[in-house]
Amino acid sequence: MELVPANCFAPLDFEGIYGRKAPVEVDLGCGDGSFLAALAAENPAKDFLGIERLLGRVCSACRKIERSGLNNARILQFEISYAVEQLLPKNSVASFHVMFPDPWPKRRHAPRRLVTENFLASLHRALAANGTVQIATDETEYYRQITRLISQSSLFAVIPDAVPANAMSKFEKRFTLGGVKIHRLVLRKVSPVT
């Protein structure tokens, strides 16, 4: 089910969108919706939002959600960084899932990577107290870059030995079958002491 925001400059109203008050989890770059649909089916007491830029993937994700009859999942076609920074209300998201973001492996393309210092600050702003960010990548250098950013930041703490979600994305299934090493990080929002 595709979500079309009434205003591209105002925060989303999750209670109005889902018709209830429930924890919201956001899948950033939800692809074909496999991971999102599985999470939504396993967790009917939570609401799920997938954000994806590419129209073909948005259509595929919407079909999966509709075929599964999931009332707790929506897809937003938008550029991820803008959506997180501008459309997600402050302190509103229980968990973010960043599953296999485009690694942009060439050095000259590395600045296009999603996970940056500014992006982490946007995630922190949108997360509720003690909210989490789950990150998975098959790209070792990107994983190293992310861990360097986290180690230099006071916004998040790494949760050691965290158990990842049971659901798998299309990319994770492909990488797992191919024997590719998957790097994971689970982060918890650190709130300032007042």
Secondary structure, DSSP 8 states (H G I E B T S, - for coil): -EE--S-TTS---HHHHHTS---EEEEET-TTSHHHHHHHHH-TTSEEEEEE--HHHHHHHHHHHHHHT-TTEEEEES-HHHIIIIIS-TT-EEEEEEES-----SGGGGGG-S--HHHHHHHHHHEEEEEEEEEEES-HHHHHHHHHHHHT-SSEEE-TT----S---HHHHHHHHTT---EEEEEEE-----
